[in-house]
Amino acid sequence: MCSCTNDAGNSLSLDLDTTADRTATHRTAPHRTAWFHCFSGVSGDMTLGALIDAGADPVAIGEILNTLGIDGWSLDAEHVMRQGLRSTLAIVGAPEDHHHHRPYRDIRSRLEAVDLPNRVRTRALAVFAVLADAEGALHGVNPEDVEFHEVGALDAIVDVVGVCAALEVLGIDRVVCSPVSVGQGTIRAAHGILPNPAPAVSAIAAHHSLPLVGLDEPQELATPTGVALMCALSSSFGPLPDGTLVATGLGAGGRNPDHRPNVLQVLITETDARQAEGGTSELLVELTTNVDDVTGEVLAFTVEELLRAGALDAWVQPISMKKGRPAHTIHVLAKTIDVQRLREVLTAQTGSLGVRAVGVDRWALHRDTVTVHVSGHAVRVKRSANRVKAEYDDAAAAARALGLPLRDVQTEAERLAGAV
């Protein structure tokens, strides 16, 4: 038994073998992928249990959770049997008075304000944004005004942030998940009797093109929190990616049916170091919003303003909305620290009532920028392992000043940069 308690009385205990090898938690890997096998569904506590079973140190998870500044939660993890398979059951506890409605804006503000590791914050914000977007669409309200019920309670906040903390403890760079199994019939929720899968599960899966597998079972196999975790954190859906298997885990569900193991499997792989040479992976946020009532000039100006405000990239995609209306989706790629500012730019320029956010993995080649001089005019040139590219603005200014074709200035700048 391992336990820790802070001054606020939050407790964390682990009823597991203390001799278990936890070296995988702290080792540095070139690139780590967590693949979730959702053959028996998925929930927040199953995901957390699977990651603890795979080696995520629960004490380290608790230390990250403590930075939320929320009192009264507890996290216990114990070994249980699910149809002959030993798995880890994560049990999140919270006082009854914490089970109240919490607006999305309050949850987001807290996550943005506290001192969380960068990837933990990015991932948690992405999960709650997915939930808010789905609930807002279902109830016909602005996602900012969504008041969560089960998902806003303290135990679910600990589930979501705990999963993101566990991924960080394990050094996970990428998440992939299999098709998700769902049940049938009806379920009981805060809004009463609902169809199974729950409307929020269906909405999230449809929006993110999550493949589902229907099982002939009158049980809630996939919860909104579990599906939101998979959709917000996964870079793709499908089979186990190539790599060297370094850890496995099984997270137990609360029920123990007699015809299948009610567990979520996670497999953690590492990509060969040689495949990772020359590049780095980082978790970013992709903001999107749909607009059908702005002009082309407004779209172009919005993209310019987003880039000026610090967006890593911004682009516009034509779409068709309900009733056949032509429209556009504006995409913004951003670092976590820039999300709030860019969201404000996006809504101010377009008048949009809501912005979606998902975490995305970006793998980028190492690059550098050098400045060369073409007939006395400075031109910045970006270089990577597979190309050399002159910056357009610099090359265009030099071309106009020299009275030369743009392509000639670009070619000369790139030739000079290659010799540096």
BELWOWO-V7346 format. One line per field, one symbol per residue. ss: DSSP state (h for helix, s for strand, l for the rest). A space follows every 10 residues. Layout:
ss: ???
This chain:
ss: lsssslllll ssssslllll llhhhhllll lsssssslll lslhhhhhhh hhhllllhhh hhhhhhllll lllsssssss ssllssssss sssllhhhll lsshhhhhhh hhhllllhhh hhhhhhhhhh hhhhhhhhhl llhhhlsslh hhlhhhhhhh hhhhhhhhhl lllsssslls sslllssssl lsssslllhh hhhhhhhlll lsssllllll lslhhhhhhh hhhsssslll lllsssssss ssllllllll llssssssss llhhhhllss ssssssssss sllllhhhhh hhhhhhhhll llssssssss lhhhlsssss sssslhhhhh hhhhhhhhhh lllllsssss ssssslssss ssssllssss sssslllsss lhhhhhhhhh hhlllhhhhh hhhhhhhhhl
